[in-house]
Each structure stands twice: as structure tokens, then as C-alpha cells.
Amino acid sequence: MGARGKGRVAAPAAQPLAGIGHNGAPDDVALTLDDLAMRLFEVIGPRADLEIEPFECGAPWTAYATEEELMRLGTLQARIVRREQAIKELKAERKRIMNRNIRRMRRADGKE
């Protein structure tokens, strides 16, 4: 087994399963975080961002913005859209939990 230490993690243990074709599993070796990140990237692929709507399209002030400022505005707009989506998902989860507990409360009171 390879050396482990700061910045190194163990590769997932591969258990050979009979009859499935996994009998030649690689040894459990220590990977650097970069190696592990590259393996995950190969499996997962790049982050697929949502299509970003153009912002302030045609606003008079955009004619005075530099190329660097427009690039930064694009980055900020993408970040804002992702955070809004995350908040939307959190609120939906909160609503599911709330509704689940309301049903429990009603069942306990014998209303449903």
C-alpha cells in the first residue's frame, strides 16, 4: 500500500465480484488530491451550467463598460443565477419537510 499523509487519500477499495468481470481490480494505492479530482472529473465530467440569460441587454451604461468589466459582470451574473437556483431548491426542501410534518400532526389528531 502506498504512503498516506497530508494531501493524500486512499483510493476506494475495489472488491472483486465473481462472475461480473471485476476480478482484475487494481491495488488499493494512495492518491494525491489532484489525482482523485482528475478521476472524479473523468467520471462526472465538467459542471454543466444553466444557460445564462443576457443581463442589462441594451442598457445605455453597457456602452461605457470595458471588456474586463463585461467579463466580470458575466461571471457575477452566472454566480447570481446559481445562488438563486440553490435558494429555490432549499425552499422546496423546506416545504416538503413542513408538509410531511403537517401530515403527521393531522394523523396524530385523527383528522386524516
Chimera marker file (.cmm) of the C-alpha trace (Angstrom):
<marker_set name="trace">
<marker id="1" x="0.000" y="0.000" z="0.000" r="1" g="1" b="0" radius="0.5"/>
<marker id="2" x="1.323" y="3.475" z="-0.855" r="1" g="1" b="0" radius="0.5"/>
<marker id="3" x="2.225" y="6.192" z="1.594" r="1" g="1" b="0" radius="0.5"/>
<marker id="4" x="-0.553" y="8.233" z="3.099" r="1" g="1" b="0" radius="0.5"/>
<marker id="5" x="-0.206" y="11.640" z="4.590" r="1" g="1" b="0" radius="0.5"/>
<marker id="6" x="-1.297" y="15.215" z="4.244" r="1" g="1" b="0" radius="0.5"/>
<marker id="7" x="-2.837" y="15.802" z="0.841" r="1" g="1" b="0" radius="0.5"/>
<marker id="8" x="-3.251" y="12.081" z="0.123" r="1" g="1" b="0" radius="0.5"/>
<marker id="9" x="-6.339" y="9.917" z="0.309" r="1" g="1" b="0" radius="0.5"/>
<marker id="10" x="-6.849" y="6.212" z="-0.175" r="1" g="1" b="0" radius="0.5"/>
<marker id="11" x="-8.462" y="5.077" z="-3.382" r="1" g="1" b="0" radius="0.5"/>
<marker id="12" x="-11.829" y="3.395" z="-2.938" r="1" g="1" b="0" radius="0.5"/>
<marker id="13" x="-11.402" y="-0.275" z="-2.097" r="1" g="1" b="0" radius="0.5"/>
<marker id="14" x="-12.271" y="-2.429" z="-5.086" r="1" g="1" b="0" radius="0.5"/>
<marker id="15" x="-13.786" y="-5.736" z="-4.047" r="1" g="1" b="0" radius="0.5"/>
<marker id="16" x="-13.605" y="-8.428" z="-6.727" r="1" g="1" b="0" radius="0.5"/>
<marker id="17" x="-17.053" y="-9.773" z="-7.501" r="1" g="1" b="0" radius="0.5"/>
<marker id="18" x="-17.268" y="-13.238" z="-9.021" r="1" g="1" b="0" radius="0.5"/>
<marker id="19" x="-18.990" y="-13.505" z="-12.366" r="1" g="1" b="0" radius="0.5"/>
<marker id="20" x="-19.278" y="-9.779" z="-13.049" r="1" g="1" b="0" radius="0.5"/>
<marker id="21" x="-15.911" y="-9.150" z="-14.666" r="1" g="1" b="0" radius="0.5"/>
<marker id="22" x="-14.283" y="-7.285" z="-11.790" r="1" g="1" b="0" radius="0.5"/>
<marker id="23" x="-11.676" y="-9.929" z="-10.994" r="1" g="1" b="0" radius="0.5"/>
<marker id="24" x="-8.686" y="-7.856" z="-12.137" r="1" g="1" b="0" radius="0.5"/>
<marker id="25" x="-9.252" y="-4.929" z="-9.771" r="1" g="1" b="0" radius="0.5"/>
<marker id="26" x="-6.330" y="-2.523" z="-9.264" r="1" g="1" b="0" radius="0.5"/>
<marker id="27" x="-4.486" y="-2.473" z="-5.953" r="1" g="1" b="0" radius="0.5"/>
<marker id="28" x="-5.532" y="-0.014" z="-3.262" r="1" g="1" b="0" radius="0.5"/>
<marker id="29" x="-2.992" y="2.796" z="-3.761" r="1" g="1" b="0" radius="0.5"/>
<marker id="30" x="-2.789" y="6.215" z="-2.146" r="1" g="1" b="0" radius="0.5"/>
<marker id="31" x="-3.762" y="9.030" z="-4.481" r="1" g="1" b="0" radius="0.5"/>
<marker id="32" x="-2.979" y="12.705" z="-4.276" r="1" g="1" b="0" radius="0.5"/>
<marker id="33" x="-5.978" y="15.005" z="-4.135" r="1" g="1" b="0" radius="0.5"/>
<marker id="34" x="-5.219" y="16.116" z="-7.688" r="1" g="1" b="0" radius="0.5"/>
<marker id="35" x="-5.248" y="12.508" z="-8.930" r="1" g="1" b="0" radius="0.5"/>
<marker id="36" x="-8.534" y="11.847" z="-7.169" r="1" g="1" b="0" radius="0.5"/>
<marker id="37" x="-10.006" y="15.055" z="-8.586" r="1" g="1" b="0" radius="0.5"/>
<marker id="38" x="-8.969" y="14.033" z="-12.100" r="1" g="1" b="0" radius="0.5"/>
<marker id="39" x="-10.547" y="10.583" z="-11.660" r="1" g="1" b="0" radius="0.5"/>
<marker id="40" x="-13.769" y="12.171" z="-10.463" r="1" g="1" b="0" radius="0.5"/>
<marker id="41" x="-13.703" y="14.648" z="-13.351" r="1" g="1" b="0" radius="0.5"/>
<marker id="42" x="-13.362" y="11.751" z="-15.820" r="1" g="1" b="0" radius="0.5"/>
<marker id="43" x="-16.413" y="10.063" z="-14.309" r="1" g="1" b="0" radius="0.5"/>
<marker id="44" x="-18.600" y="13.098" z="-13.646" r="1" g="1" b="0" radius="0.5"/>
<marker id="45" x="-17.469" y="15.435" z="-16.401" r="1" g="1" b="0" radius="0.5"/>
<marker id="46" x="-17.445" y="19.231" z="-16.352" r="1" g="1" b="0" radius="0.5"/>
<marker id="47" x="-20.092" y="21.181" z="-14.474" r="1" g="1" b="0" radius="0.5"/>
<marker id="48" x="-22.964" y="21.865" z="-16.839" r="1" g="1" b="0" radius="0.5"/>
<marker id="49" x="-24.062" y="25.381" z="-16.012" r="1" g="1" b="0" radius="0.5"/>
<marker id="50" x="-27.524" y="26.607" z="-16.774" r="1" g="1" b="0" radius="0.5"/>
<marker id="51" x="-27.948" y="28.806" z="-19.798" r="1" g="1" b="0" radius="0.5"/>
<marker id="52" x="-27.416" y="32.365" z="-18.562" r="1" g="1" b="0" radius="0.5"/>
<marker id="53" x="-29.850" y="34.960" z="-19.813" r="1" g="1" b="0" radius="0.5"/>
<marker id="54" x="-28.242" y="38.150" z="-21.133" r="1" g="1" b="0" radius="0.5"/>
<marker id="55" x="-28.290" y="40.827" z="-18.447" r="1" g="1" b="0" radius="0.5"/>
<marker id="56" x="-28.984" y="44.523" z="-18.935" r="1" g="1" b="0" radius="0.5"/>
<marker id="57" x="-29.033" y="43.897" z="-22.678" r="1" g="1" b="0" radius="0.5"/>
<marker id="58" x="-29.117" y="47.231" z="-24.465" r="1" g="1" b="0" radius="0.5"/>
<marker id="59" x="-28.804" y="49.301" z="-21.295" r="1" g="1" b="0" radius="0.5"/>
<marker id="60" x="-27.104" y="52.613" z="-22.100" r="1" g="1" b="0" radius="0.5"/>
<marker id="61" x="-24.389" y="52.155" z="-19.470" r="1" g="1" b="0" radius="0.5"/>
<marker id="62" x="-23.094" y="48.946" z="-21.100" r="1" g="1" b="0" radius="0.5"/>
<marker id="63" x="-21.654" y="51.010" z="-23.950" r="1" g="1" b="0" radius="0.5"/>
<marker id="64" x="-19.219" y="52.519" z="-21.439" r="1" g="1" b="0" radius="0.5"/>
<marker id="65" x="-18.151" y="49.249" z="-19.810" r="1" g="1" b="0" radius="0.5"/>
<marker id="66" x="-14.702" y="47.886" z="-20.591" r="1" g="1" b="0" radius="0.5"/>
<marker id="67" x="-14.143" y="44.332" z="-21.791" r="1" g="1" b="0" radius="0.5"/>
<marker id="68" x="-12.830" y="43.361" z="-18.341" r="1" g="1" b="0" radius="0.5"/>
<marker id="69" x="-15.925" y="44.799" z="-16.658" r="1" g="1" b="0" radius="0.5"/>
<marker id="70" x="-18.228" y="42.937" z="-19.027" r="1" g="1" b="0" radius="0.5"/>
<marker id="71" x="-16.372" y="39.687" z="-18.320" r="1" g="1" b="0" radius="0.5"/>
<marker id="72" x="-16.705" y="40.308" z="-14.577" r="1" g="1" b="0" radius="0.5"/>
<marker id="73" x="-20.412" y="41.132" z="-14.956" r="1" g="1" b="0" radius="0.5"/>
<marker id="74" x="-20.904" y="37.843" z="-16.803" r="1" g="1" b="0" radius="0.5"/>
<marker id="75" x="-19.161" y="35.938" z="-14.008" r="1" g="1" b="0" radius="0.5"/>
<marker id="76" x="-21.252" y="37.690" z="-11.363" r="1" g="1" b="0" radius="0.5"/>
<marker id="77" x="-24.485" y="37.061" z="-13.271" r="1" g="1" b="0" radius="0.5"/>
<marker id="78" x="-23.711" y="33.334" z="-13.531" r="1" g="1" b="0" radius="0.5"/>
<marker id="79" x="-22.979" y="33.231" z="-9.793" r="1" g="1" b="0" radius="0.5"/>
<marker id="80" x="-26.251" y="35.048" z="-9.015" r="1" g="1" b="0" radius="0.5"/>
<marker id="81" x="-28.259" y="32.604" z="-11.154" r="1" g="1" b="0" radius="0.5"/>
<marker id="82" x="-26.654" y="29.587" z="-9.428" r="1" g="1" b="0" radius="0.5"/>
<marker id="83" x="-27.350" y="31.013" z="-5.966" r="1" g="1" b="0" radius="0.5"/>
<marker id="84" x="-30.967" y="31.774" z="-6.875" r="1" g="1" b="0" radius="0.5"/>
<marker id="85" x="-31.355" y="28.170" z="-8.056" r="1" g="1" b="0" radius="0.5"/>
<marker id="86" x="-29.804" y="26.879" z="-4.822" r="1" g="1" b="0" radius="0.5"/>
<marker id="87" x="-32.192" y="29.018" z="-2.752" r="1" g="1" b="0" radius="0.5"/>
<marker id="88" x="-35.118" y="27.727" z="-4.801" r="1" g="1" b="0" radius="0.5"/>
<marker id="89" x="-34.069" y="24.128" z="-4.084" r="1" g="1" b="0" radius="0.5"/>
<marker id="90" x="-33.629" y="24.851" z="-0.359" r="1" g="1" b="0" radius="0.5"/>
<marker id="91" x="-37.094" y="26.406" z="-0.138" r="1" g="1" b="0" radius="0.5"/>
<marker id="92" x="-38.606" y="23.393" z="-1.920" r="1" g="1" b="0" radius="0.5"/>
<marker id="93" x="-36.936" y="21.035" z="0.561" r="1" g="1" b="0" radius="0.5"/>
<marker id="94" x="-38.163" y="23.149" z="3.475" r="1" g="1" b="0" radius="0.5"/>
<marker id="95" x="-41.705" y="22.967" z="2.066" r="1" g="1" b="0" radius="0.5"/>
<marker id="96" x="-41.513" y="19.159" z="1.708" r="1" g="1" b="0" radius="0.5"/>
<marker id="97" x="-40.399" y="18.802" z="5.334" r="1" g="1" b="0" radius="0.5"/>
<marker id="98" x="-43.104" y="21.178" z="6.527" r="1" g="1" b="0" radius="0.5"/>
<marker id="99" x="-45.848" y="19.335" z="4.603" r="1" g="1" b="0" radius="0.5"/>
<marker id="100" x="-44.616" y="15.964" z="5.845" r="1" g="1" b="0" radius="0.5"/>
<marker id="101" x="-44.827" y="17.166" z="9.447" r="1" g="1" b="0" radius="0.5"/>
<marker id="102" x="-48.254" y="18.716" z="8.906" r="1" g="1" b="0" radius="0.5"/>
<marker id="103" x="-49.498" y="15.316" z="7.686" r="1" g="1" b="0" radius="0.5"/>
<marker id="104" x="-48.014" y="13.658" z="10.785" r="1" g="1" b="0" radius="0.5"/>
<marker id="105" x="-49.687" y="16.226" z="13.004" r="1" g="1" b="0" radius="0.5"/>
<marker id="106" x="-53.065" y="15.643" z="11.340" r="1" g="1" b="0" radius="0.5"/>
<marker id="107" x="-52.703" y="11.875" z="11.607" r="1" g="1" b="0" radius="0.5"/>
<marker id="108" x="-51.888" y="12.224" z="15.293" r="1" g="1" b="0" radius="0.5"/>
<marker id="109" x="-55.045" y="14.317" z="15.762" r="1" g="1" b="0" radius="0.5"/>
<marker id="110" x="-57.099" y="11.752" z="13.806" r="1" g="1" b="0" radius="0.5"/>
<marker id="111" x="-58.052" y="14.197" z="11.052" r="1" g="1" b="0" radius="0.5"/>
<marker id="112" x="-56.782" y="12.197" z="8.082" r="1" g="1" b="0" radius="0.5"/>
<link id1="1" id2="2" r="1" g="1" b="0" radius="0.2"/>
<link id1="2" id2="3" r="1" g="1" b="0" radius="0.2"/>
<link id1="3" id2="4" r="1" g="1" b="0" radius="0.2"/>
<link id1="4" id2="5" r="1" g="1" b="0" radius="0.2"/>
<link id1="5" id2="6" r="1" g="1" b="0" radius="0.2"/>
<link id1="6" id2="7" r="1" g="1" b="0" radius="0.2"/>
<link id1="7" id2="8" r="1" g="1" b="0" radius="0.2"/>
<link id1="8" id2="9" r="1" g="1" b="0" radius="0.2"/>
<link id1="9" id2="10" r="1" g="1" b="0" radius="0.2"/>
<link id1="10" id2="11" r="1" g="1" b="0" radius="0.2"/>
<link id1="11" id2="12" r="1" g="1" b="0" radius="0.2"/>
<link id1="12" id2="13" r="1" g="1" b="0" radius="0.2"/>
<link id1="13" id2="14" r="1" g="1" b="0" radius="0.2"/>
<link id1="14" id2="15" r="1" g="1" b="0" radius="0.2"/>
<link id1="15" id2="16" r="1" g="1" b="0" radius="0.2"/>
<link id1="16" id2="17" r="1" g="1" b="0" radius="0.2"/>
<link id1="17" id2="18" r="1" g="1" b="0" radius="0.2"/>
<link id1="18" id2="19" r="1" g="1" b="0" radius="0.2"/>
<link id1="19" id2="20" r="1" g="1" b="0" radius="0.2"/>
<link id1="20" id2="21" r="1" g="1" b="0" radius="0.2"/>
<link id1="21" id2="22" r="1" g="1" b="0" radius="0.2"/>
<link id1="22" id2="23" r="1" g="1" b="0" radius="0.2"/>
<link id1="23" id2="24" r="1" g="1" b="0" radius="0.2"/>
<link id1="24" id2="25" r="1" g="1" b="0" radius="0.2"/>
<link id1="25" id2="26" r="1" g="1" b="0" radius="0.2"/>
<link id1="26" id2="27" r="1" g="1" b="0" radius="0.2"/>
<link id1="27" id2="28" r="1" g="1" b="0" radius="0.2"/>
<link id1="28" id2="29" r="1" g="1" b="0" radius="0.2"/>
<link id1="29" id2="30" r="1" g="1" b="0" radius="0.2"/>
<link id1="30" id2="31" r="1" g="1" b="0" radius="0.2"/>
<link id1="31" id2="32" r="1" g="1" b="0" radius="0.2"/>
<link id1="32" id2="33" r="1" g="1" b="0" radius="0.2"/>
<link id1="33" id2="34" r="1" g="1" b="0" radius="0.2"/>
<link id1="34" id2="35" r="1" g="1" b="0" radius="0.2"/>
<link id1="35" id2="36" r="1" g="1" b="0" radius="0.2"/>
<link id1="36" id2="37" r="1" g="1" b="0" radius="0.2"/>
<link id1="37" id2="38" r="1" g="1" b="0" radius="0.2"/>
<link id1="38" id2="39" r="1" g="1" b="0" radius="0.2"/>
<link id1="39" id2="40" r="1" g="1" b="0" radius="0.2"/>
<link id1="40" id2="41" r="1" g="1" b="0" radius="0.2"/>
<link id1="41" id2="42" r="1" g="1" b="0" radius="0.2"/>
<link id1="42" id2="43" r="1" g="1" b="0" radius="0.2"/>
<link id1="43" id2="44" r="1" g="1" b="0" radius="0.2"/>
<link id1="44" id2="45" r="1" g="1" b="0" radius="0.2"/>
<link id1="45" id2="46" r="1" g="1" b="0" radius="0.2"/>
<link id1="46" id2="47" r="1" g="1" b="0" radius="0.2"/>
<link id1="47" id2="48" r="1" g="1" b="0" radius="0.2"/>
<link id1="48" id2="49" r="1" g="1" b="0" radius="0.2"/>
<link id1="49" id2="50" r="1" g="1" b="0" radius="0.2"/>
<link id1="50" id2="51" r="1" g="1" b="0" radius="0.2"/>
<link id1="51" id2="52" r="1" g="1" b="0" radius="0.2"/>
<link id1="52" id2="53" r="1" g="1" b="0" radius="0.2"/>
<link id1="53" id2="54" r="1" g="1" b="0" radius="0.2"/>
<link id1="54" id2="55" r="1" g="1" b="0" radius="0.2"/>
<link id1="55" id2="56" r="1" g="1" b="0" radius="0.2"/>
<link id1="56" id2="57" r="1" g="1" b="0" radius="0.2"/>
<link id1="57" id2="58" r="1" g="1" b="0" radius="0.2"/>
<link id1="58" id2="59" r="1" g="1" b="0" radius="0.2"/>
<link id1="59" id2="60" r="1" g="1" b="0" radius="0.2"/>
<link id1="60" id2="61" r="1" g="1" b="0" radius="0.2"/>
<link id1="61" id2="62" r="1" g="1" b="0" radius="0.2"/>
<link id1="62" id2="63" r="1" g="1" b="0" radius="0.2"/>
<link id1="63" id2="64" r="1" g="1" b="0" radius="0.2"/>
<link id1="64" id2="65" r="1" g="1" b="0" radius="0.2"/>
<link id1="65" id2="66" r="1" g="1" b="0" radius="0.2"/>
<link id1="66" id2="67" r="1" g="1" b="0" radius="0.2"/>
<link id1="67" id2="68" r="1" g="1" b="0" radius="0.2"/>
<link id1="68" id2="69" r="1" g="1" b="0" radius="0.2"/>
<link id1="69" id2="70" r="1" g="1" b="0" radius="0.2"/>
<link id1="70" id2="71" r="1" g="1" b="0" radius="0.2"/>
<link id1="71" id2="72" r="1" g="1" b="0" radius="0.2"/>
<link id1="72" id2="73" r="1" g="1" b="0" radius="0.2"/>
<link id1="73" id2="74" r="1" g="1" b="0" radius="0.2"/>
<link id1="74" id2="75" r="1" g="1" b="0" radius="0.2"/>
<link id1="75" id2="76" r="1" g="1" b="0" radius="0.2"/>
<link id1="76" id2="77" r="1" g="1" b="0" radius="0.2"/>
<link id1="77" id2="78" r="1" g="1" b="0" radius="0.2"/>
<link id1="78" id2="79" r="1" g="1" b="0" radius="0.2"/>
<link id1="79" id2="80" r="1" g="1" b="0" radius="0.2"/>
<link id1="80" id2="81" r="1" g="1" b="0" radius="0.2"/>
<link id1="81" id2="82" r="1" g="1" b="0" radius="0.2"/>
<link id1="82" id2="83" r="1" g="1" b="0" radius="0.2"/>
<link id1="83" id2="84" r="1" g="1" b="0" radius="0.2"/>
<link id1="84" id2="85" r="1" g="1" b="0" radius="0.2"/>
<link id1="85" id2="86" r="1" g="1" b="0" radius="0.2"/>
<link id1="86" id2="87" r="1" g="1" b="0" radius="0.2"/>
<link id1="87" id2="88" r="1" g="1" b="0" radius="0.2"/>
<link id1="88" id2="89" r="1" g="1" b="0" radius="0.2"/>
<link id1="89" id2="90" r="1" g="1" b="0" radius="0.2"/>
<link id1="90" id2="91" r="1" g="1" b="0" radius="0.2"/>
<link id1="91" id2="92" r="1" g="1" b="0" radius="0.2"/>
<link id1="92" id2="93" r="1" g="1" b="0" radius="0.2"/>
<link id1="93" id2="94" r="1" g="1" b="0" radius="0.2"/>
<link id1="94" id2="95" r="1" g="1" b="0" radius="0.2"/>
<link id1="95" id2="96" r="1" g="1" b="0" radius="0.2"/>
<link id1="96" id2="97" r="1" g="1" b="0" radius="0.2"/>
<link id1="97" id2="98" r="1" g="1" b="0" radius="0.2"/>
<link id1="98" id2="99" r="1" g="1" b="0" radius="0.2"/>
<link id1="99" id2="100" r="1" g="1" b="0" radius="0.2"/>
<link id1="100" id2="101" r="1" g="1" b="0" radius="0.2"/>
<link id1="101" id2="102" r="1" g="1" b="0" radius="0.2"/>
<link id1="102" id2="103" r="1" g="1" b="0" radius="0.2"/>
<link id1="103" id2="104" r="1" g="1" b="0" radius="0.2"/>
<link id1="104" id2="105" r="1" g="1" b="0" radius="0.2"/>
<link id1="105" id2="106" r="1" g="1" b="0" radius="0.2"/>
<link id1="106" id2="107" r="1" g="1" b="0" radius="0.2"/>
<link id1="107" id2="108" r="1" g="1" b="0" radius="0.2"/>
<link id1="108" id2="109" r="1" g="1" b="0" radius="0.2"/>
<link id1="109" id2="110" r="1" g="1" b="0" radius="0.2"/>
<link id1="110" id2="111" r="1" g="1" b="0" radius="0.2"/>
<link id1="111" id2="112" r="1" g="1" b="0" radius="0.2"/>
</marker_set>
